[in-house]
Amino acid sequence: MSITRTIPLAIAIAAAFAATSASAQEVVRLGNLKFAHYGAVSYIKEIAPKCGIKVEEHTFAKGPDVMQAILAGELDVGATASEAAIQGRANGAPIYVVAGFAKGGARLVARPDSGIKSIKDLKGKKVGVTRGGIHEVLLAAELQQAGITFSDQPGKDVQLIFLAFADLNQALLGKNLDAIMQSEPQSSQAINKGFGVEVMKPYDTPIGEPVRTMVMSEKFYKERRATAAKFMNCFVQATKTFIDSKPTAEKYVREVIFKSQITADDFQDAISNSPYTYDVTAQHIQITTDVMAKTGVGKMRKAPVASEWVKTDLLDEAKKSLNIK
C-alpha cells in the first residue's frame, strides 16, 4: 500500500475513533446561577470528561428562569434555590430534587446610616429583594414572624422593592433603599466595601438555613439513568473537591466565575455564610413548601408533597461509591 493511500485511511480511522469517543461521552445540559455557593456545580463541567460525560453549562439570572428552561426541554439538570423547584413542581413541572449543594447564602444588610439593628427596625423602611427567590421567602417569613406587614405597594409597615440580585447593591449604595435581603457574595461585598452592615442572617424561621437544590427532569432521571448516575457521581466529586480544598474552590470561583471581580475576603466571608454540601431532605423541602404557602410567596397551583418528588437514591449511591458519609 502506498503512503498516499495510507494517509486518508489513517484520517478515516481517527475520525471514526473521535466520533465513537464523542458518542461515549453523553451530553448533560446543566442550568446554573452566578453565585459563590454555586461554584462546585459549575466545577462539574471541568471534571466531567473523567466521569465519562460532557456537561454544557448555561447560566441564568435567577432560579425560576432555570425552571422555565427545564420545562421547555432545554435542560436536563438545574441548580436553584428550593423555592423555584417547589414552585415549579407545584405548577406541573416534571422534576425531582436529587441533591442539595449549598446551604444558607442569605443576609439582611442595611445602610450604615439607617439605624436598622433588627428586623423590627424595618418598619417604615424600603427593603430591596429579588422577586420569586428564596430570599423573598426568608424575608416574608421573618417579617411575618415579627408581626410586620409588607407589600410592594405603599401603606404597609414595610415597602418591598423588587430588583435583580445584581441591582440590589447599587440601590443600597445609592441610598435608594434602607436595607436589602441579598445573596452571596454580594452581601459580603456590600459589608466589606463599607456601604452595608449586617443586620441578621435570616435562619431563625422554621426553614432554618435554606438548602439550594439540584433538580433533574423526570425524563432524564428515568430514561437516561446511567448518565444521570454518572452526573451525580461527578457532582459529588466536584463538591468534595471544594469542601476539602478551599484554595481550589477560591481560585475557581474568584478567577473563573467572577473574573477576579471579588476579593479573597469576599469569597471567604461568602462561603462562611453559604457552605457547600451534598444533602437535602424531604422534611426540609416540606417545611419550605409550608412556609411559602403561609406567606403567599410563590404562586402554587397545588402545594406539592415533598416525599413524592425528593429522590436522593442517585446521591446515596454516588456518596457510597466514593466512601462519603
C-alpha positions in Angstrom: 0.0 0.0 0.0 1.4 3.4 -0.9 2.0 6.2 1.5 -0.6 8.4 -0.3 -3.3 5.7 0.2 -2.3 5.1 3.8 -2.8 8.8 5.0 -6.5 9.0 4.0 -7.1 5.7 5.6 -5.4 6.8 8.9 -7.5 10.0 8.8 -10.7 8.0 8.4 -9.8 5.7 11.3 -9.0 8.7 13.5 -12.3 10.4 12.6 -14.2 7.2 13.4 -12.5 6.9 16.7 -13.2 10.5 17.6 -16.9 10.0 16.7 -17.0 6.9 18.9 -15.4 8.8 21.8 -17.9 11.7 21.4 -20.9 9.4 21.4 -19.5 7.6 24.5 -19.4 10.9 26.4 -23.1 11.8 26.6 -24.0 15.5 26.9 -25.8 16.7 30.0 -27.3 20.2 29.8 -26.9 22.0 33.1 -28.6 25.2 34.3 -26.8 27.3 36.9 -26.7 30.7 38.6 -23.7 33.0 39.2 -23.2 32.9 42.9 -20.2 31.9 45.1 -22.1 28.9 46.6 -23.0 27.6 43.1 -19.3 27.2 42.3 -19.0 23.5 42.9 -21.9 23.0 40.5 -20.1 25.0 37.8 -16.9 22.9 38.5 -18.7 19.7 37.4 -18.1 20.6 33.8 -14.3 20.8 34.4 -14.1 17.2 35.6 -17.0 15.8 33.6 -14.7 14.1 31.0 -13.2 12.0 33.8 -16.8 10.9 34.7 -17.5 9.8 31.1 -19.8 12.7 30.3 -19.8 16.2 28.8 -21.5 18.9 30.7 -22.8 22.0 28.9 -23.4 24.8 31.5 -26.0 27.5 30.8 -26.1 30.4 33.3 -29.3 32.2 34.3 -30.2 35.3 36.3 -32.5 33.5 38.8 -33.9 30.1 39.8 -37.3 30.5 38.1 -35.5 31.0 34.8 -33.8 27.7 35.3 -37.1 26.0 35.9 -38.6 27.6 32.7 -35.7 26.1 30.7 -36.2 22.7 32.2 -40.0 22.9 31.3 -39.0 23.9 27.8 -36.9 20.8 27.5 -33.7 22.8 27.2 -32.0 21.4 30.3 -31.6 18.0 31.9 -30.4 19.3 35.3 -30.7 22.6 37.1 -29.2 24.2 40.2 -31.6 26.5 42.0 -32.9 27.6 45.4 -35.6 25.4 46.8 -38.4 27.8 46.3 -38.0 27.8 42.5 -38.0 24.0 42.5 -41.1 23.9 44.8 -43.0 26.4 42.7 -42.1 24.6 39.5 -43.3 21.3 40.8 -46.4 22.9 42.2 -47.3 24.2 38.8 -46.7 20.9 37.0 -43.0 20.8 36.2 -41.9 17.1 35.8 -38.8 17.4 38.1 -37.2 15.7 41.1 -35.0 17.2 43.7 -32.0 14.9 43.7 -29.4 16.6 46.0 -28.5 19.7 47.9 -25.4 21.7 47.1 -25.2 24.6 49.5 -27.0 26.0 52.5 -27.5 29.4 53.9 -26.5 32.1 51.4 -28.7 34.9 52.6 -28.1 38.1 54.7 -30.2 41.1 55.6 -27.9 44.1 55.0 -28.7 47.7 55.9 -27.2 51.1 55.1 -24.8 52.1 57.9 -26.7 55.3 58.5 -30.2 53.7 58.5 -30.4 52.9 62.2 -31.6 49.4 61.4 -30.3 46.9 64.1 -33.0 44.3 64.0 -35.9 43.0 61.9 -38.3 45.2 63.9 -36.4 48.3 62.8 -37.6 47.8 59.2 -40.9 49.4 60.0 -41.3 52.5 57.8 -38.4 51.4 55.6 -37.9 50.4 51.9 -36.3 47.0 51.6 -35.0 45.5 48.4 -35.3 41.8 47.5 -35.4 39.7 44.3 -38.9 38.6 43.4 -39.6 34.9 43.5 -36.3 33.9 45.1 -35.7 32.1 48.4 -34.6 35.5 49.8 -38.1 36.8 49.3 -39.5 33.7 51.1 -37.0 34.3 54.0 -37.8 38.0 54.2 -41.5 37.4 54.2 -41.1 34.7 56.9 -39.0 37.0 59.1 -41.4 39.9 58.8 -44.5 37.7 59.4 -42.8 36.2 62.4 -42.2 39.7 63.8 -45.8 40.8 63.2 -44.7 43.3 60.5 -46.9 43.9 57.4 -45.3 44.2 54.0 -46.2 44.9 50.4 -44.6 46.2 47.2 -47.3 49.0 47.4 -47.2 51.9 49.9 -49.4 51.6 53.0 -47.9 48.6 54.9 -45.2 48.6 57.6 -42.5 47.8 55.0 -42.4 48.6 51.3 -40.7 45.9 49.3 -38.7 47.0 46.2 -38.2 44.1 43.8 -34.8 44.2 42.0 -32.5 41.8 40.4 -29.7 40.5 42.6 -27.2 42.4 40.5 -29.0 45.7 41.2 -29.6 45.4 44.9 -26.1 46.5 46.0 -26.2 49.5 43.6 -29.6 50.6 45.0 -28.2 50.4 48.6 -25.1 52.2 47.7 -27.1 54.9 46.0 -29.3 55.2 49.2 -32.4 54.3 47.2 -33.1 51.6 49.7 -32.7 51.3 53.5 -31.9 47.6 53.5 -31.6 44.6 51.2 -32.1 40.8 51.6 -29.1 39.7 49.5 -27.3 36.6 48.3 -23.6 35.8 48.4 -21.0 37.1 47.6 -22.9 40.3 47.0 -23.9 40.8 50.7 -20.3 40.2 51.8 -19.1 42.7 49.1 -21.5 45.4 50.5 -20.2 44.9 54.0 -16.5 44.7 53.0 -16.8 47.9 50.9 -18.5 49.7 53.7 -21.8 50.7 52.3 -23.7 47.9 54.1 -23.8 46.4 57.6 -25.2 43.0 58.6 -28.5 43.1 60.4 -29.0 39.4 60.5 -28.7 36.0 58.8 -32.4 35.0 58.4 -32.2 31.5 59.7 -34.4 31.6 62.7 -37.7 30.8 60.9 -39.0 27.2 60.6 -36.9 26.9 57.3 -33.6 27.3 59.2 -30.7 27.6 56.7 -32.3 27.2 53.2 -30.8 24.4 51.2 -30.0 25.0 47.5 -31.3 22.2 45.4 -30.1 20.1 42.4 -33.1 19.2 40.3 -33.4 16.7 37.4 -36.1 16.4 34.8 -38.1 13.2 35.3 -37.3 12.3 31.7 -33.5 12.5 32.4 -33.8 10.7 35.7 -35.9 7.8 34.4 -34.9 7.4 30.7 -31.1 8.2 31.0 -30.5 6.5 34.3 -26.8 5.5 33.6 -25.9 9.1 32.5 -27.8 10.6 35.5 -25.8 8.3 37.8 -22.5 9.5 36.1 -23.6 13.1 36.5 -24.4 12.6 40.2 -21.1 10.9 40.8 -19.4 13.9 39.1 -21.4 16.3 41.3 -20.2 14.5 44.5 -16.6 14.6 43.3 -16.8 18.3 42.5 -18.4 19.1 45.8 -15.9 17.0 47.8 -13.0 18.9 46.0 -14.5 22.3 47.0 -15.1 21.1 50.6 -11.7 19.5 51.0 -9.6 22.1 49.1 -10.6 25.7 49.9 -7.7 27.1 47.8 -9.1 25.2 44.7 -12.6 26.5 45.4 -11.5 30.1 46.0 -9.3 30.1 42.9 -12.1 28.7 40.7 -14.9 31.0 42.0 -12.8 34.1 42.1 -10.9 33.8 38.9 -13.1 31.7 36.6 -16.6 32.5 37.6 -16.2 36.1 38.8 -13.1 37.1 36.7 -11.3 38.4 39.7 -14.1 40.9 40.5 -14.4 39.6 44.1 -11.7 39.7 46.7 -10.4 36.8 48.8 -12.2 38.3 51.8 -15.4 38.5 49.8 -15.1 34.8 48.9 -14.2 33.6 52.4 -17.0 35.7 54.0 -19.5 34.5 51.4 -18.7 30.8 51.8 -18.7 31.0 55.6 -22.4 32.0 55.2 -23.1 29.5 52.4 -21.1 26.3 52.8 -21.1 23.6 50.2 -23.0 20.4 51.0 -24.4 17.3 49.2 -27.6 16.7 51.1 -31.2 17.7 51.2 -34.2 16.0 53.0 -37.8 15.7 52.1 -38.6 17.2 55.5 -36.7 20.4 54.7 -38.4 20.8 51.4 -41.8 20.2 53.0 -41.2 22.9 55.7 -40.1 25.3 53.0 -43.2 24.5 51.0 -45.4 25.1 54.1 -43.8 28.5 54.8 -44.3 29.5 51.1 -47.9 28.7 51.4 -48.3 30.6 54.7 -46.5 33.7 53.5 -48.0 33.7 50.0 -44.7 33.9 48.3 -44.6 32.0 45.0 -47.7 31.1 43.0 -48.5 27.4 43.7 -51.5 25.8 41.9 -51.2 22.9 44.4 -48.6 22.6 47.1 -46.5 19.5 46.3 -45.9 16.8 48.9 -42.1 16.6 49.3 -41.9 12.9 49.8 -43.3 12.3 46.4 -40.6 14.2 44.5 -37.4 14.3 46.6 -35.4 11.4 45.2 -31.9 11.0 46.8 -31.2 7.5 45.7 -28.7 8.5 43.0 -26.9 10.8 45.5 -26.8 8.0 48.1 -25.3 5.6 45.6 -22.7 8.2 44.5 -21.7 9.0 48.0 -21.4 5.3 48.9 -19.2 4.6 45.9 -16.8 7.4 46.9 -16.9 6.5 50.6 -18.5 9.7 51.7 -20.7 9.6 54.8 
